[in-house]
Amino acid sequence: MRIVDIIRSKPVTFSLEVFPPKTDDRYDTVAQAVSALSFMAPDYMSVTYGAGGGTSKNTVRIATEIEKIHHTTALAHLTCLSSTREEVRGILGDLRDNGIRNILALRGDQPHPDSGFPVPHDYRYAYELVNDIRAFGDFCVGAACHPEGHPDRVDPKADIEHLRNKVECGVDFLVTQFFFDNGKFYDYADRVRAAGVNTPIIIGVMPVTSVKSLRRMIAISGTSLTPRMKTLLDRWGDDPDSMAKAGVLHASEQILDLVSNGFGGIHIYTMNKPQIASAIRGNIGFLLGD
Ligand SMILES: Cc1cc2nc3c(=O)[nH]c(=O)nc-3n(C[C@H](O)[C@H](O)[C@H](O)COP(=O)(O)OP(=O)(O)OC[C@H]3O[C@@H](n4cnc5c(N)ncnc54)[C@H](O)[C@@H]3O)c2cc1C
């Protein structure tokens, strides 16, 4: 099913993100996590994309399992910075042939100069990928937005103009980078709407379960820590069990506030941890009509 039709059909949607294995020997572990997550009956599940042969193939493979084995709508992420146009067309063909109808079109991050990954320079920005997907076939296309600004941005106004340009290329829905300060998101949503962008916005919610991984993600996303999140990290950061419980409660309260303020597209960055997603699902069930 097209995700934009799912979003339009109900006031609150609940969806889950998984990431594919980097190596094939981890495939079964990820497949088991995907299976456990699919039991929560999410409205759809997204699969992240890592540039480079094995990882990108596993995105298509996991997305196909989500559709064909778990009978759940899949959203395949696709990045362009590290790919040639020909490689992108190859992946689009694989997705189409496997019945995947939804793609999240992303630029991808600049590979580290020492990583050995080439940058072919066929693409510079995500809007070029949106154009190519539209030219290729009939996909429902999502794109990223960054409520606290993209780390590369020079000027917040330009960031919104670039977002508008990307949406005008044919984006059906947006998914946000994670954030902890809902107030900053409400302000951003007002600015996006004021710029004439009326595309549905799905909110990516990150349950914090590990200080180490949070530090890594903050460094690349530009997300800021709130005083409340800092307090939780200071108090529970050295106690993984308690940190996970605090992270679930924080994410659940964030979602309660978002839905109460009329933002009903809730997407959980699960980090492939079904028990965390399930605990959040339990807390917010009443918002989903349970
Ligand atoms: C929901 C979500 C999912 C993600 N999933 C993945 C994933 O699966 N795999 C992965 O590798 N990464 C993923 N990322 C990370 C993403 O690839 C990075 O954040 C990347 O740096 C930017 O991607 P984008 O699609 O927002 O880029 P763009 O929309 O291209 O924007 C990037 C920057 O370029 C600027 N810009 C855009 N157009 C122009 C222009 N014409 N001139 C000048 N500047 C311009 C924008 O203002 C912005 O500052 C995800 C991010 C999000 C929010």
Ligand as a Chemical Component Dictionary entry (heavy atoms), coordinates in Angstrom:
data_LIG
# 
_chem_comp.id                   LIG 
_chem_comp.type                 NON-POLYMER 
_chem_comp.pdbx_formal_charge   0 
_chem_comp.three_letter_code    LIG 
# 
loop_
_chem_comp_atom.comp_id 
_chem_comp_atom.atom_id 
_chem_comp_atom.alt_atom_id 
_chem_comp_atom.type_symbol 
_chem_comp_atom.charge 
_chem_comp_atom.model_Cartn_x 
_chem_comp_atom.model_Cartn_y 
_chem_comp_atom.model_Cartn_z 
_chem_comp_atom.pdbx_ordinal 
LIG C1  C1  C 0 14.290 10.139 8.510  1  
LIG C2  C2  C 0 15.724 9.967  8.120  2  
LIG C3  C3  C 0 16.157 8.730  7.620  3  
LIG C4  C4  C 0 17.496 8.556  7.231  4  
LIG N1  N1  N 0 17.889 7.335  6.755  5  
LIG C5  C5  C 0 19.163 7.169  6.313  6  
LIG C6  C6  C 0 19.598 5.940  5.735  7  
LIG O1  O1  O 0 18.834 4.984  5.641  8  
LIG N2  N2  N 0 20.881 5.841  5.298  9  
LIG C7  C7  C 0 21.767 6.890  5.392  10 
LIG O2  O2  O 0 22.904 6.751  4.974  11 
LIG N3  N3  N 0 21.388 8.085  5.928  12 
LIG C8  C8  C 0 20.112 8.243  6.393  13 
LIG N4  N4  N 0 19.715 9.446  6.922  14 
LIG C9  C9  C 0 20.703 10.537 7.056  15 
LIG C10 C10 C 0 20.712 11.463 5.823  16 
LIG O3  O3  O 0 21.221 10.754 4.708  17 
LIG C11 C11 C 0 21.582 12.665 6.180  18 
LIG O4  O4  O 0 20.957 13.445 7.157  19 
LIG C12 C12 C 0 22.061 13.504 5.006  20 
LIG O5  O5  O 0 23.182 14.266 5.445  21 
LIG C13 C13 C 0 21.026 14.482 4.477  22 
LIG O6  O6  O 0 20.053 13.836 3.817  23 
LIG P1  P1  P 0 18.797 14.622 3.163  24 
LIG O7  O7  O 0 18.102 13.612 2.367  25 
LIG O8  O8  O 0 18.064 15.389 4.203  26 
LIG O9  O9  O 0 19.605 15.662 2.214  27 
LIG P2  P2  P 0 19.178 16.930 1.372  28 
LIG O10 O10 O 0 17.703 17.097 1.293  29 
LIG O11 O11 O 0 19.938 16.868 0.098  30 
LIG O12 O12 O 0 19.724 18.129 2.276  31 
LIG C14 C14 C 0 21.076 18.098 2.774  32 
LIG C15 C15 C 0 21.576 19.534 2.971  33 
LIG O13 O13 O 0 21.756 20.120 1.683  34 
LIG C16 C16 C 0 21.054 21.344 1.619  35 
LIG N5  N5  N 0 20.573 21.523 0.233  36 
LIG C17 C17 C 0 19.576 20.843 -0.391 37 
LIG N6  N6  N 0 19.412 21.282 -1.647 38 
LIG C18 C18 C 0 20.357 22.238 -1.838 39 
LIG C19 C19 C 0 20.719 23.075 -2.927 40 
LIG N7  N7  N 0 20.074 23.023 -4.110 41 
LIG N8  N8  N 0 21.751 23.951 -2.763 42 
LIG C20 C20 C 0 22.417 24.031 -1.592 43 
LIG N9  N9  N 0 22.118 23.270 -0.511 44 
LIG C21 C21 C 0 21.110 22.403 -0.643 45 
LIG C22 C22 C 0 19.915 21.219 2.602  46 
LIG O14 O14 O 0 19.438 22.489 3.024  47 
LIG C23 C23 C 0 20.600 20.460 3.722  48 
LIG O15 O15 O 0 21.365 21.332 4.522  49 
LIG C24 C24 C 0 18.409 9.645  7.349  50 
LIG C25 C25 C 0 17.968 10.874 7.865  51 
LIG C26 C26 C 0 16.646 11.044 8.242  52 
LIG C27 C27 C 0 16.193 12.365 8.795  53 
# 
loop_
_chem_comp_bond.comp_id 
_chem_comp_bond.atom_id_1 
_chem_comp_bond.atom_id_2 
_chem_comp_bond.value_order 
_chem_comp_bond.pdbx_ordinal 
LIG C1  C2  SING 1  
LIG C2  C3  SING 2  
LIG C2  C26 DOUB 3  
LIG C3  C4  DOUB 4  
LIG C4  N1  SING 5  
LIG C4  C24 SING 6  
LIG N1  C5  DOUB 7  
LIG C5  C6  SING 8  
LIG C5  C8  SING 9  
LIG C6  O1  DOUB 10 
LIG C6  N2  SING 11 
LIG N2  C7  SING 12 
LIG C7  O2  DOUB 13 
LIG C7  N3  SING 14 
LIG N3  C8  DOUB 15 
LIG C8  N4  SING 16 
LIG N4  C9  SING 17 
LIG N4  C24 SING 18 
LIG C9  C10 SING 19 
LIG C10 O3  SING 20 
LIG C10 C11 SING 21 
LIG C11 O4  SING 22 
LIG C11 C12 SING 23 
LIG C12 O5  SING 24 
LIG C12 C13 SING 25 
LIG C13 O6  SING 26 
LIG O6  P1  SING 27 
LIG P1  O7  DOUB 28 
LIG P1  O8  SING 29 
LIG P1  O9  SING 30 
LIG O9  P2  SING 31 
LIG P2  O10 DOUB 32 
LIG P2  O11 SING 33 
LIG P2  O12 SING 34 
LIG O12 C14 SING 35 
LIG C14 C15 SING 36 
LIG C15 O13 SING 37 
LIG C15 C23 SING 38 
LIG O13 C16 SING 39 
LIG C16 N5  SING 40 
LIG C16 C22 SING 41 
LIG N5  C17 SING 42 
LIG N5  C21 SING 43 
LIG C17 N6  DOUB 44 
LIG N6  C18 SING 45 
LIG C18 C19 SING 46 
LIG C18 C21 DOUB 47 
LIG C19 N7  SING 48 
LIG C19 N8  DOUB 49 
LIG N8  C20 SING 50 
LIG C20 N9  DOUB 51 
LIG N9  C21 SING 52 
LIG C22 O14 SING 53 
LIG C22 C23 SING 54 
LIG C23 O15 SING 55 
LIG C24 C25 DOUB 56 
LIG C25 C26 SING 57 
LIG C26 C27 SING 58 
# 
